[in-house]
Amino acid sequence: MPERDNRFPGFGFSGSTQEGKAVQVLAKTKPLLDLTDESRSPTRIILHLTWPLFLEQILTTLVSYADTAMVGALGVNATASVAICNSFVFLVNGVIMALGVGITAYVARSVGARNYEAARAYILHALLFLIYLGIPISLLLIALHRAIPQWMGAEPVILDSAANYLLITSLFRICNLTIMMLSGVFRGRGDTRTPLYINIAVNIINVAGNYLLINPSHEIRLFSWSVPMIGAGLGVTGAALSTGFSWFIGAVLMIAMLFIKKDPTRLRLKDFTLRMDPVLVRRVVNISVPAMLERFCMSTASIVVSRSINSLGTVVTAANTVYLTAESISFMPGFAFATAATTLVGQALGAGKKDLAERFAYRTVAVGAAILTFSGAMIYVLARQLVSFFTPDPQAIGLAVQCLHQVAFIQPVQVTAWILAGALRGAGDTKWPFYITAVCNWGIRTLGAYLCIRVFGMGLPEAVLCACADSTVRALLTWLRFRTGKWQHALEEKAVAPESA
């Protein structure tokens, strides 16, 4: 018999939908918008969820541009110091991000089933995961802050500044992990505006802090006036301090909103406990382990690719950083639509509406691919203007422009893979995205880049072509998995208790 947790009536995902509805305990407070209302246009619901995510990504990307430009003004070495450890940091961040996939899926499913007590339990466990795993991860990065840039192939000229940047940001890493985890919580319950507002505050603080801490005291001219501006002149260290403080503010706001924002899933102080429920932990981990392996696969592959690229010299490392930052303009709508697909599919399945879940996924793909086609065209046309904003180095500019011209053509294909993978994760089907990522990331992107650079003596543009091939094959394989429909029963399988299996 499938498991049915009596603490959360109606939350057993297997069995008859009508039976589940009959025994549900509904909260008195209803959500502001029922995302599973089939009388509403799917496109309007998708856009309702997507626009805050899209705007959030615009702001985040603009801040990333400003960060890169402010640090880039200090020279290629400063840019490389900030960026060289990113792949390793993404690897350890992936543990929390993967657990966030499981939390988001179950929060969305709980809200769709109108079981707000269950949703609160999963949200509380998101905080406990941060305590028991997020803090040790931060301490690990602090302990290895000098070894990591050495492992990543940092040249002696940037080793000290790269290690210092990693140390300072690692002191605040738990705050960054909190923002990532709790953003998924809010989105899982259909609230994309709260993360938007908080990230606006974080980004404003980060930009202002960068300006004041990176640059020395100077004067700026406003019309005919000269206005003195204070500055700490800390360079890369200032960028790290600004980033860390903005994370701290964002984490405090995220946690506070869980307790004070009016919502059926709002936490209460009396509910807080340091004890973890093994049943809930098992459910989340069952979904999260494949997602964690996927993240691990992507991050380790990225480390291998980054080391190969870094072996080509500091200029190529900087060009790779600049090209990736410029390309991230396409990630804005792509991330927004993939996240919306996760929420919509999860809530639709929670409400027992499998056909609606499928319609949401395909409609999101159609809208997202159309927008990314336009975005890719803009990337191609404005490539030189984009990369010139981040670095004055002509060699780095030339390489970055060539890479952007290549990736511009695969934007709609790439977003299709993201959206369908997001839909699978919202359904709790995390194994197949992992399998597909493992095959494509290592078999195409990583192996291809390694052979191009290390064996055949090629450069960054050829490595980027391997990444384009990876995205294309991944989109095809993800679509083939989605069209089987087996993802509709993923959480039913995950909810089987070991003693009942």
Contacts in CASP RR format, 6 or more apart in sequence:
PFRMAT RR
TARGET T0000
AUTHOR 0000-0000-0000
METHOD contacts of the structure
MODEL  1
MPERDNRFPGFGFSGSTQEGKAVQVLAKTKPLLDLTDESRSPTRIILHLT
WPLFLEQILTTLVSYADTAMVGALGVNATASVAICNSFVFLVNGVIMALG
VGITAYVARSVGARNYEAARAYILHALLFLIYLGIPISLLLIALHRAIPQ
WMGAEPVILDSAANYLLITSLFRICNLTIMMLSGVFRGRGDTRTPLYINI
AVNIINVAGNYLLINPSHEIRLFSWSVPMIGAGLGVTGAALSTGFSWFIG
AVLMIAMLFIKKDPTRLRLKDFTLRMDPVLVRRVVNISVPAMLERFCMST
ASIVVSRSINSLGTVVTAANTVYLTAESISFMPGFAFATAATTLVGQALG
AGKKDLAERFAYRTVAVGAAILTFSGAMIYVLARQLVSFFTPDPQAIGLA
VQCLHQVAFIQPVQVTAWILAGALRGAGDTKWPFYITAVCNWGIRTLGAY
LCIRVFGMGLPEAVLCACADSTVRALLTWLRFRTGKWQHALEEKAVAPES
A
1 500 0 8 1.000
2 12 0 8 1.000
2 13 0 8 1.000
2 14 0 8 1.000
2 15 0 8 1.000
2 492 0 8 1.000
2 495 0 8 1.000
2 496 0 8 1.000
2 497 0 8 1.000
2 500 0 8 1.000
3 12 0 8 1.000
3 279 0 8 1.000
3 495 0 8 1.000
3 496 0 8 1.000
3 497 0 8 1.000
3 500 0 8 1.000
4 10 0 8 1.000
4 11 0 8 1.000
4 12 0 8 1.000
5 11 0 8 1.000
5 12 0 8 1.000
5 118 0 8 1.000
5 279 0 8 1.000
7 117 0 8 1.000
7 121 0 8 1.000
8 110 0 8 1.000
8 115 0 8 1.000
8 117 0 8 1.000
8 118 0 8 1.000
8 121 0 8 1.000
9 23 0 8 1.000
9 24 0 8 1.000
9 25 0 8 1.000
9 115 0 8 1.000
10 20 0 8 1.000
10 21 0 8 1.000
10 23 0 8 1.000
10 24 0 8 1.000
10 25 0 8 1.000
10 113 0 8 1.000
10 115 0 8 1.000
11 110 0 8 1.000
11 113 0 8 1.000
11 115 0 8 1.000
11 118 0 8 1.000
12 20 0 8 1.000
12 495 0 8 1.000
13 109 0 8 1.000
13 350 0 8 1.000
13 491 0 8 1.000
13 492 0 8 1.000
13 494 0 8 1.000
13 495 0 8 1.000
14 492 0 8 1.000
14 495 0 8 1.000
14 496 0 8 1.000
15 492 0 8 1.000
17 352 0 8 1.000
20 113 0 8 1.000
24 113 0 8 1.000
24 114 0 8 1.000
24 115 0 8 1.000
25 115 0 8 1.000
25 117 0 8 1.000
26 114 0 8 1.000
26 115 0 8 1.000
26 116 0 8 1.000
27 114 0 8 1.000
27 116 0 8 1.000
27 117 0 8 1.000
27 264 0 8 1.000
29 116 0 8 1.000
29 262 0 8 1.000
29 263 0 8 1.000
29 264 0 8 1.000
30 264 0 8 1.000
31 111 0 8 1.000
31 189 0 8 1.000
31 190 0 8 1.000
31 263 0 8 1.000
31 264 0 8 1.000
33 45 0 8 1.000
33 48 0 8 1.000
33 190 0 8 1.000
35 45 0 8 1.000
35 49 0 8 1.000
35 112 0 8 1.000
35 190 0 8 1.000
35 343 0 8 1.000
35 344 0 8 1.000
35 347 0 8 1.000
35 348 0 8 1.000
36 112 0 8 1.000
36 347 0 8 1.000
36 348 0 8 1.000
36 350 0 8 1.000
36 351 0 8 1.000
36 353 0 8 1.000
36 356 0 8 1.000
37 45 0 8 1.000
38 353 0 8 1.000
38 356 0 8 1.000
42 356 0 8 1.000
42 359 0 8 1.000
42 360 0 8 1.000
42 363 0 8 1.000
43 363 0 8 1.000
43 367 0 8 1.000
45 344 0 8 1.000
45 360 0 8 1.000
46 337 0 8 1.000
46 340 0 8 1.000
46 344 0 8 1.000
46 360 0 8 1.000
46 363 0 8 1.000
46 364 0 8 1.000
46 367 0 8 1.000
47 367 0 8 1.000
49 190 0 8 1.000
49 192 0 8 1.000
49 339 0 8 1.000
49 340 0 8 1.000
49 343 0 8 1.000
49 344 0 8 1.000
50 192 0 8 1.000
50 333 0 8 1.000
50 336 0 8 1.000
50 337 0 8 1.000
50 340 0 8 1.000
51 336 0 8 1.000
52 192 0 8 1.000
52 193 0 8 1.000
52 195 0 8 1.000
52 196 0 8 1.000
53 187 0 8 1.000
53 192 0 8 1.000
53 195 0 8 1.000
53 196 0 8 1.000
53 335 0 8 1.000
53 336 0 8 1.000
53 339 0 8 1.000
53 340 0 8 1.000
54 332 0 8 1.000
54 333 0 8 1.000
54 336 0 8 1.000
55 196 0 8 1.000
56 192 0 8 1.000
56 195 0 8 1.000
56 196 0 8 1.000
56 199 0 8 1.000
56 200 0 8 1.000
56 336 0 8 1.000
57 331 0 8 1.000
57 332 0 8 1.000
57 333 0 8 1.000
57 335 0 8 1.000
57 336 0 8 1.000
58 332 0 8 1.000
59 199 0 8 1.000
59 200 0 8 1.000
59 203 0 8 1.000
60 199 0 8 1.000
60 203 0 8 1.000
61 328 0 8 1.000
61 329 0 8 1.000
61 331 0 8 1.000
61 332 0 8 1.000
62 203 0 8 1.000
63 203 0 8 1.000
63 206 0 8 1.000
63 207 0 8 1.000
64 325 0 8 1.000
64 328 0 8 1.000
65 325 0 8 1.000
65 389 0 8 1.000
65 390 0 8 1.000
66 207 0 8 1.000
66 210 0 8 1.000
67 82 0 8 1.000
67 206 0 8 1.000
67 207 0 8 1.000
67 210 0 8 1.000
67 239 0 8 1.000
67 243 0 8 1.000
68 79 0 8 1.000
68 321 0 8 1.000
68 322 0 8 1.000
68 325 0 8 1.000
68 390 0 8 1.000
69 389 0 8 1.000
69 390 0 8 1.000
70 210 0 8 1.000
70 211 0 8 1.000
70 214 0 8 1.000
70 215 0 8 1.000
70 239 0 8 1.000
71 78 0 8 1.000
71 79 0 8 1.000
71 82 0 8 1.000
71 214 0 8 1.000
71 235 0 8 1.000
71 236 0 8 1.000
71 239 0 8 1.000
72 78 0 8 1.000
72 79 0 8 1.000
72 390 0 8 1.000
72 391 0 8 1.000
74 214 0 8 1.000
74 235 0 8 1.000
74 236 0 8 1.000
75 391 0 8 1.000
75 393 0 8 1.000
76 314 0 8 1.000
76 315 0 8 1.000
76 318 0 8 1.000
76 391 0 8 1.000
76 393 0 8 1.000
76 396 0 8 1.000
77 157 0 8 1.000
77 158 0 8 1.000
77 161 0 8 1.000
77 314 0 8 1.000
78 161 0 8 1.000
78 235 0 8 1.000
78 236 0 8 1.000
79 318 0 8 1.000
79 321 0 8 1.000
79 322 0 8 1.000
79 390 0 8 1.000
79 391 0 8 1.000
80 154 0 8 1.000
80 155 0 8 1.000
80 158 0 8 1.000
80 162 0 8 1.000
80 314 0 8 1.000
80 317 0 8 1.000
80 318 0 8 1.000
80 321 0 8 1.000
81 154 0 8 1.000
81 158 0 8 1.000
81 161 0 8 1.000
81 162 0 8 1.000
81 165 0 8 1.000
81 236 0 8 1.000
82 162 0 8 1.000
82 165 0 8 1.000
82 236 0 8 1.000
82 239 0 8 1.000
83 317 0 8 1.000
83 318 0 8 1.000
83 321 0 8 1.000
84 149 0 8 1.000
84 152 0 8 1.000
84 153 0 8 1.000
84 154 0 8 1.000
84 158 0 8 1.000
84 162 0 8 1.000
84 306 0 8 1.000
84 310 0 8 1.000
84 317 0 8 1.000
85 148 0 8 1.000
85 149 0 8 1.000
85 152 0 8 1.000
85 162 0 8 1.000
85 165 0 8 1.000
85 166 0 8 1.000
86 306 0 8 1.000
87 152 0 8 1.000
87 299 0 8 1.000
87 302 0 8 1.000
87 303 0 8 1.000
87 305 0 8 1.000
87 306 0 8 1.000
88 148 0 8 1.000
88 151 0 8 1.000
88 152 0 8 1.000
88 299 0 8 1.000
88 303 0 8 1.000
89 141 0 8 1.000
89 166 0 8 1.000
90 295 0 8 1.000
90 298 0 8 1.000
90 299 0 8 1.000
90 302 0 8 1.000
91 295 0 8 1.000
91 296 0 8 1.000
91 299 0 8 1.000
91 300 0 8 1.000
91 302 0 8 1.000
91 303 0 8 1.000
92 137 0 8 1.000
92 140 0 8 1.000
92 141 0 8 1.000
93 137 0 8 1.000
93 176 0 8 1.000
93 177 0 8 1.000
93 180 0 8 1.000
93 295 0 8 1.000
94 292 0 8 1.000
94 295 0 8 1.000
94 296 0 8 1.000
94 299 0 8 1.000
95 133 0 8 1.000
95 134 0 8 1.000
95 137 0 8 1.000
95 292 0 8 1.000
95 295 0 8 1.000
96 129 0 8 1.000
96 130 0 8 1.000
96 133 0 8 1.000
96 134 0 8 1.000
96 137 0 8 1.000
96 177 0 8 1.000
96 180 0 8 1.000
96 181 0 8 1.000
97 180 0 8 1.000
97 181 0 8 1.000
97 291 0 8 1.000
97 295 0 8 1.000
98 288 0 8 1.000
98 289 0 8 1.000
98 291 0 8 1.000
98 292 0 8 1.000
98 293 0 8 1.000
98 294 0 8 1.000
98 295 0 8 1.000
99 126 0 8 1.000
99 129 0 8 1.000
99 133 0 8 1.000
99 181 0 8 1.000
99 284 0 8 1.000
99 285 0 8 1.000
99 288 0 8 1.000
99 292 0 8 1.000
100 126 0 8 1.000
100 129 0 8 1.000
100 180 0 8 1.000
100 181 0 8 1.000
100 184 0 8 1.000
100 185 0 8 1.000
100 288 0 8 1.000
100 291 0 8 1.000
101 287 0 8 1.000
101 288 0 8 1.000
101 291 0 8 1.000
101 425 0 8 1.000
101 430 0 8 1.000
102 284 0 8 1.000
102 287 0 8 1.000
102 288 0 8 1.000
102 291 0 8 1.000
102 425 0 8 1.000
102 428 0 8 1.000
102 430 0 8 1.000
103 122 0 8 1.000
103 123 0 8 1.000
103 125 0 8 1.000
103 126 0 8 1.000
103 129 0 8 1.000
103 181 0 8 1.000
103 184 0 8 1.000
103 185 0 8 1.000
103 284 0 8 1.000
104 184 0 8 1.000
104 185 0 8 1.000
104 187 0 8 1.000
104 188 0 8 1.000
104 342 0 8 1.000
104 343 0 8 1.000
104 425 0 8 1.000
104 426 0 8 1.000
105 287 0 8 1.000
105 342 0 8 1.000
105 346 0 8 1.000
105 425 0 8 1.000
105 426 0 8 1.000
105 427 0 8 1.000
105 428 0 8 1.000
105 491 0 8 1.000
106 118 0 8 1.000
106 119 0 8 1.000
106 122 0 8 1.000
106 283 0 8 1.000
106 284 0 8 1.000
106 287 0 8 1.000
106 491 0 8 1.000
107 119 0 8 1.000
107 122 0 8 1.000
107 123 0 8 1.000
107 184 0 8 1.000
107 185 0 8 1.000
107 188 0 8 1.000
107 189 0 8 1.000
107 265 0 8 1.000
108 188 0 8 1.000
108 189 0 8 1.000
108 190 0 8 1.000
108 342 0 8 1.000
108 343 0 8 1.000
108 345 0 8 1.000
108 346 0 8 1.000
108 347 0 8 1.000
108 350 0 8 1.000
108 426 0 8 1.000
109 346 0 8 1.000
109 347 0 8 1.000
109 349 0 8 1.000
109 350 0 8 1.000
109 491 0 8 1.000
110 116 0 8 1.000
110 118 0 8 1.000
110 119 0 8 1.000
110 122 0 8 1.000
110 265 0 8 1.000
110 350 0 8 1.000
111 119 0 8 1.000
111 188 0 8 1.000
111 189 0 8 1.000
111 190 0 8 1.000
111 264 0 8 1.000
111 265 0 8 1.000
111 347 0 8 1.000
112 346 0 8 1.000
112 347 0 8 1.000
112 348 0 8 1.000
112 350 0 8 1.000
112 351 0 8 1.000
113 350 0 8 1.000
113 351 0 8 1.000
113 352 0 8 1.000
116 264 0 8 1.000
116 265 0 8 1.000
119 189 0 8 1.000
119 264 0 8 1.000
119 265 0 8 1.000
120 265 0 8 1.000
120 266 0 8 1.000
120 267 0 8 1.000
120 271 0 8 1.000
121 277 0 8 1.000
121 280 0 8 1.000
122 280 0 8 1.000
122 284 0 8 1.000
123 185 0 8 1.000
123 258 0 8 1.000
123 265 0 8 1.000
123 267 0 8 1.000
124 267 0 8 1.000
124 271 0 8 1.000
124 272 0 8 1.000
124 273 0 8 1.000
125 276 0 8 1.000
125 277 0 8 1.000
125 280 0 8 1.000
125 281 0 8 1.000
125 284 0 8 1.000
126 181 0 8 1.000
126 182 0 8 1.000
126 185 0 8 1.000
127 255 0 8 1.000
127 258 0 8 1.000
127 272 0 8 1.000
128 274 0 8 1.000
128 276 0 8 1.000
129 181 0 8 1.000
129 284 0 8 1.000
130 174 0 8 1.000
130 177 0 8 1.000
130 178 0 8 1.000
130 181 0 8 1.000
131 274 0 8 1.000
132 276 0 8 1.000
134 173 0 8 1.000
134 174 0 8 1.000
134 177 0 8 1.000
135 174 0 8 1.000
137 173 0 8 1.000
137 174 0 8 1.000
137 177 0 8 1.000
138 170 0 8 1.000
138 171 0 8 1.000
138 173 0 8 1.000
138 174 0 8 1.000
138 177 0 8 1.000
141 148 0 8 1.000
141 166 0 8 1.000
141 170 0 8 1.000
141 173 0 8 1.000
142 167 0 8 1.000
142 170 0 8 1.000
142 171 0 8 1.000
145 163 0 8 1.000
145 164 0 8 1.000
145 166 0 8 1.000
145 167 0 8 1.000
145 170 0 8 1.000
146 159 0 8 1.000
146 163 0 8 1.000
146 167 0 8 1.000
148 163 0 8 1.000
148 166 0 8 1.000
149 158 0 8 1.000
149 159 0 8 1.000
149 162 0 8 1.000
149 163 0 8 1.000
149 166 0 8 1.000
150 159 0 8 1.000
152 303 0 8 1.000
152 306 0 8 1.000
152 307 0 8 1.000
152 310 0 8 1.000
153 307 0 8 1.000
153 310 0 8 1.000
153 311 0 8 1.000
154 162 0 8 1.000
154 310 0 8 1.000
155 313 0 8 1.000
155 314 0 8 1.000
157 314 0 8 1.000
158 314 0 8 1.000
161 236 0 8 1.000
161 237 0 8 1.000
164 236 0 8 1.000
164 237 0 8 1.000
164 240 0 8 1.000
165 236 0 8 1.000
165 237 0 8 1.000
165 239 0 8 1.000
165 240 0 8 1.000
167 240 0 8 1.000
168 237 0 8 1.000
168 240 0 8 1.000
168 241 0 8 1.000
168 244 0 8 1.000
169 176 0 8 1.000
169 240 0 8 1.000
169 243 0 8 1.000
169 244 0 8 1.000
171 244 0 8 1.000
172 243 0 8 1.000
172 244 0 8 1.000
172 245 0 8 1.000
172 247 0 8 1.000
172 248 0 8 1.000
173 247 0 8 1.000
174 251 0 8 1.000
175 244 0 8 1.000
175 247 0 8 1.000
175 248 0 8 1.000
175 250 0 8 1.000
175 251 0 8 1.000
176 244 0 8 1.000
176 247 0 8 1.000
176 251 0 8 1.000
178 250 0 8 1.000
178 251 0 8 1.000
178 254 0 8 1.000
178 255 0 8 1.000
179 198 0 8 1.000
179 199 0 8 1.000
179 202 0 8 1.000
179 247 0 8 1.000
179 250 0 8 1.000
179 251 0 8 1.000
179 254 0 8 1.000
182 195 0 8 1.000
182 251 0 8 1.000
182 254 0 8 1.000
182 255 0 8 1.000
182 258 0 8 1.000
183 195 0 8 1.000
183 199 0 8 1.000
183 254 0 8 1.000
184 195 0 8 1.000
184 339 0 8 1.000
185 258 0 8 1.000
186 192 0 8 1.000
186 194 0 8 1.000
186 195 0 8 1.000
186 254 0 8 1.000
186 257 0 8 1.000
187 195 0 8 1.000
187 339 0 8 1.000
187 342 0 8 1.000
187 343 0 8 1.000
188 342 0 8 1.000
188 343 0 8 1.000
188 346 0 8 1.000
188 347 0 8 1.000
189 263 0 8 1.000
189 265 0 8 1.000
190 343 0 8 1.000
190 347 0 8 1.000
191 261 0 8 1.000
191 263 0 8 1.000
192 339 0 8 1.000
192 340 0 8 1.000
192 343 0 8 1.000
194 257 0 8 1.000
194 261 0 8 1.000
195 254 0 8 1.000
198 250 0 8 1.000
198 253 0 8 1.000
198 254 0 8 1.000
198 257 0 8 1.000
199 250 0 8 1.000
201 249 0 8 1.000
201 250 0 8 1.000
201 253 0 8 1.000
202 246 0 8 1.000
202 247 0 8 1.000
202 249 0 8 1.000
202 250 0 8 1.000
203 246 0 8 1.000
205 242 0 8 1.000
205 245 0 8 1.000
205 246 0 8 1.000
205 249 0 8 1.000
206 242 0 8 1.000
206 243 0 8 1.000
206 246 0 8 1.000
208 242 0 8 1.000
209 238 0 8 1.000
209 241 0 8 1.000
209 242 0 8 1.000
209 245 0 8 1.000
209 246 0 8 1.000
210 238 0 8 1.000
210 239 0 8 1.000
210 242 0 8 1.000
210 243 0 8 1.000
212 229 0 8 1.000
212 230 0 8 1.000
212 231 0 8 1.000
212 232 0 8 1.000
212 242 0 8 1.000
213 231 0 8 1.000
213 232 0 8 1.000
213 233 0 8 1.000
213 234 0 8 1.000
213 235 0 8 1.000
213 237 0 8 1.000
213 238 0 8 1.000
213 239 0 8 1.000
213 241 0 8 1.000
213 242 0 8 1.000
214 232 0 8 1.000
214 233 0 8 1.000
214 234 0 8 1.000
214 235 0 8 1.000
214 236 0 8 1.000
214 238 0 8 1.000
214 239 0 8 1.000
214 242 0 8 1.000
215 229 0 8 1.000
215 231 0 8 1.000
215 233 0 8 1.000
215 235 0 8 1.000
216 231 0 8 1.000
216 232 0 8 1.000
216 233 0 8 1.000
217 228 0 8 1.000
217 229 0 8 1.000
217 230 0 8 1.000
217 231 0 8 1.000
217 233 0 8 1.000
218 228 0 8 1.000
218 229 0 8 1.000
218 231 0 8 1.000
219 226 0 8 1.000
219 227 0 8 1.000
219 228 0 8 1.000
219 229 0 8 1.000
220 226 0 8 1.000
220 227 0 8 1.000
220 229 0 8 1.000
221 227 0 8 1.000
232 238 0 8 1.000
234 241 0 8 1.000
258 266 0 8 1.000
258 267 0 8 1.000
259 266 0 8 1.000
259 267 0 8 1.000
259 268 0 8 1.000
259 269 0 8 1.000
260 266 0 8 1.000
279 497 0 8 1.000
283 494 0 8 1.000
283 495 0 8 1.000
286 494 0 8 1.000
287 428 0 8 1.000
287 430 0 8 1.000
287 491 0 8 1.000
287 494 0 8 1.000
288 430 0 8 1.000
289 430 0 8 1.000
290 430 0 8 1.000
290 431 0 8 1.000
290 433 0 8 1.000
290 434 0 8 1.000
291 425 0 8 1.000
291 430 0 8 1.000
291 433 0 8 1.000
291 434 0 8 1.000
293 434 0 8 1.000
293 438 0 8 1.000
294 430 0 8 1.000
294 433 0 8 1.000
294 434 0 8 1.000
294 437 0 8 1.000
294 438 0 8 1.000
297 434 0 8 1.000
297 437 0 8 1.000
297 438 0 8 1.000
297 441 0 8 1.000
297 442 0 8 1.000
298 437 0 8 1.000
298 441 0 8 1.000
301 441 0 8 1.000
301 442 0 8 1.000
301 445 0 8 1.000
301 446 0 8 1.000
304 446 0 8 1.000
304 449 0 8 1.000
304 450 0 8 1.000
305 445 0 8 1.000
305 446 0 8 1.000
305 449 0 8 1.000
305 450 0 8 1.000
305 463 0 8 1.000
306 320 0 8 1.000
308 449 0 8 1.000
308 450 0 8 1.000
308 453 0 8 1.000
308 454 0 8 1.000
308 463 0 8 1.000
309 316 0 8 1.000
309 317 0 8 1.000
309 320 0 8 1.000
309 449 0 8 1.000
309 453 0 8 1.000
309 460 0 8 1.000
309 463 0 8 1.000
310 316 0 8 1.000
310 317 0 8 1.000
311 453 0 8 1.000
311 454 0 8 1.000
312 453 0 8 1.000
312 459 0 8 1.000
312 460 0 8 1.000
315 393 0 8 1.000
315 395 0 8 1.000
315 396 0 8 1.000
315 399 0 8 1.000
316 396 0 8 1.000
316 399 0 8 1.000
316 459 0 8 1.000
316 460 0 8 1.000
318 391 0 8 1.000
318 393 0 8 1.000
318 396 0 8 1.000
319 391 0 8 1.000
319 393 0 8 1.000
319 395 0 8 1.000
319 396 0 8 1.000
319 397 0 8 1.000
319 398 0 8 1.000
319 399 0 8 1.000
319 400 0 8 1.000
319 403 0 8 1.000
319 460 0 8 1.000
320 399 0 8 1.000
320 400 0 8 1.000
320 403 0 8 1.000
320 460 0 8 1.000
322 387 0 8 1.000
322 390 0 8 1.000
322 391 0 8 1.000
322 396 0 8 1.000
322 397 0 8 1.000
322 400 0 8 1.000
323 387 0 8 1.000
323 399 0 8 1.000
323 400 0 8 1.000
323 403 0 8 1.000
323 404 0 8 1.000
323 460 0 8 1.000
323 464 0 8 1.000
325 390 0 8 1.000
326 379 0 8 1.000
326 383 0 8 1.000
326 386 0 8 1.000
326 387 0 8 1.000
326 390 0 8 1.000
326 400 0 8 1.000
326 404 0 8 1.000
327 379 0 8 1.000
327 403 0 8 1.000
327 404 0 8 1.000
327 407 0 8 1.000
329 375 0 8 1.000
329 378 0 8 1.000
329 379 0 8 1.000
329 386 0 8 1.000
330 372 0 8 1.000
330 375 0 8 1.000
330 376 0 8 1.000
330 379 0 8 1.000
330 407 0 8 1.000
330 411 0 8 1.000
330 414 0 8 1.000
330 415 0 8 1.000
333 368 0 8 1.000
333 371 0 8 1.000
333 372 0 8 1.000
333 375 0 8 1.000
333 415 0 8 1.000
334 368 0 8 1.000
334 372 0 8 1.000
334 415 0 8 1.000
334 418 0 8 1.000
334 419 0 8 1.000
335 418 0 8 1.000
337 364 0 8 1.000
337 365 0 8 1.000
337 367 0 8 1.000
337 368 0 8 1.000
337 371 0 8 1.000
337 415 0 8 1.000
337 418 0 8 1.000
337 419 0 8 1.000
338 415 0 8 1.000
338 418 0 8 1.000
338 419 0 8 1.000
338 421 0 8 1.000
338 422 0 8 1.000
339 422 0 8 1.000
340 364 0 8 1.000
341 360 0 8 1.000
341 361 0 8 1.000
341 364 0 8 1.000
341 419 0 8 1.000
341 420 0 8 1.000
341 422 0 8 1.000
341 423 0 8 1.000
341 426 0 8 1.000
342 422 0 8 1.000
342 423 0 8 1.000
342 425 0 8 1.000
342 426 0 8 1.000
343 426 0 8 1.000
344 357 0 8 1.000
344 360 0 8 1.000
344 361 0 8 1.000
344 364 0 8 1.000
345 357 0 8 1.000
345 360 0 8 1.000
345 361 0 8 1.000
345 422 0 8 1.000
345 423 0 8 1.000
345 426 0 8 1.000
345 427 0 8 1.000
346 357 0 8 1.000
346 426 0 8 1.000
346 427 0 8 1.000
346 428 0 8 1.000
348 354 0 8 1.000
348 356 0 8 1.000
348 357 0 8 1.000
348 360 0 8 1.000
349 357 0 8 1.000
349 426 0 8 1.000
349 427 0 8 1.000
349 488 0 8 1.000
349 491 0 8 1.000
354 488 0 8 1.000
357 423 0 8 1.000
357 427 0 8 1.000
357 488 0 8 1.000
358 485 0 8 1.000
358 488 0 8 1.000
360 423 0 8 1.000
361 419 0 8 1.000
361 420 0 8 1.000
361 423 0 8 1.000
361 482 0 8 1.000
364 419 0 8 1.000
364 423 0 8 1.000
365 415 0 8 1.000
365 416 0 8 1.000
365 419 0 8 1.000
365 420 0 8 1.000
368 412 0 8 1.000
368 415 0 8 1.000
368 419 0 8 1.000
369 412 0 8 1.000
369 415 0 8 1.000
369 416 0 8 1.000
370 412 0 8 1.000
371 415 0 8 1.000
372 411 0 8 1.000
372 412 0 8 1.000
372 414 0 8 1.000
372 415 0 8 1.000
373 411 0 8 1.000
373 412 0 8 1.000
375 411 0 8 1.000
376 408 0 8 1.000
376 409 0 8 1.000
376 411 0 8 1.000
376 412 0 8 1.000
377 408 0 8 1.000
379 386 0 8 1.000
379 404 0 8 1.000
379 407 0 8 1.000
379 408 0 8 1.000
379 411 0 8 1.000
380 404 0 8 1.000
380 405 0 8 1.000
380 408 0 8 1.000
380 409 0 8 1.000
383 400 0 8 1.000
383 401 0 8 1.000
383 404 0 8 1.000
383 405 0 8 1.000
383 408 0 8 1.000
384 397 0 8 1.000
384 398 0 8 1.000
384 401 0 8 1.000
386 404 0 8 1.000
387 396 0 8 1.000
387 397 0 8 1.000
387 398 0 8 1.000
387 400 0 8 1.000
387 401 0 8 1.000
387 404 0 8 1.000
388 397 0 8 1.000
391 397 0 8 1.000
391 400 0 8 1.000
399 460 0 8 1.000
399 461 0 8 1.000
402 461 0 8 1.000
403 460 0 8 1.000
403 461 0 8 1.000
403 464 0 8 1.000
406 461 0 8 1.000
406 464 0 8 1.000
406 465 0 8 1.000
406 468 0 8 1.000
407 464 0 8 1.000
407 467 0 8 1.000
407 468 0 8 1.000
409 468 0 8 1.000
410 468 0 8 1.000
410 471 0 8 1.000
410 472 0 8 1.000
413 471 0 8 1.000
413 472 0 8 1.000
413 475 0 8 1.000
414 471 0 8 1.000
414 475 0 8 1.000
416 475 0 8 1.000
416 478 0 8 1.000
416 479 0 8 1.000
417 471 0 8 1.000
417 474 0 8 1.000
417 475 0 8 1.000
417 478 0 8 1.000
420 475 0 8 1.000
420 478 0 8 1.000
420 479 0 8 1.000
420 481 0 8 1.000
420 482 0 8 1.000
421 433 0 8 1.000
421 436 0 8 1.000
421 478 0 8 1.000
422 433 0 8 1.000
423 482 0 8 1.000
423 487 0 8 1.000
424 430 0 8 1.000
424 432 0 8 1.000
424 433 0 8 1.000
424 478 0 8 1.000
424 481 0 8 1.000
424 482 0 8 1.000
424 487 0 8 1.000
424 490 0 8 1.000
425 433 0 8 1.000
427 487 0 8 1.000
427 488 0 8 1.000
427 490 0 8 1.000
427 491 0 8 1.000
428 487 0 8 1.000
428 490 0 8 1.000
428 491 0 8 1.000
428 494 0 8 1.000
429 481 0 8 1.000
429 486 0 8 1.000
429 487 0 8 1.000
429 490 0 8 1.000
430 490 0 8 1.000
432 478 0 8 1.000
432 481 0 8 1.000
432 487 0 8 1.000
433 478 0 8 1.000
436 474 0 8 1.000
436 477 0 8 1.000
436 478 0 8 1.000
436 481 0 8 1.000
437 474 0 8 1.000
439 477 0 8 1.000
440 470 0 8 1.000
440 473 0 8 1.000
440 474 0 8 1.000
440 477 0 8 1.000
441 470 0 8 1.000
444 466 0 8 1.000
444 469 0 8 1.000
444 470 0 8 1.000
444 473 0 8 1.000
445 466 0 8 1.000
445 467 0 8 1.000
445 469 0 8 1.000
445 470 0 8 1.000
448 463 0 8 1.000
448 466 0 8 1.000
449 462 0 8 1.000
449 463 0 8 1.000
449 466 0 8 1.000
449 467 0 8 1.000
452 458 0 8 1.000
452 459 0 8 1.000
452 462 0 8 1.000
452 463 0 8 1.000
452 466 0 8 1.000
453 459 0 8 1.000
453 462 0 8 1.000
453 463 0 8 1.000
456 462 0 8 1.000
481 487 0 8 1.000
END
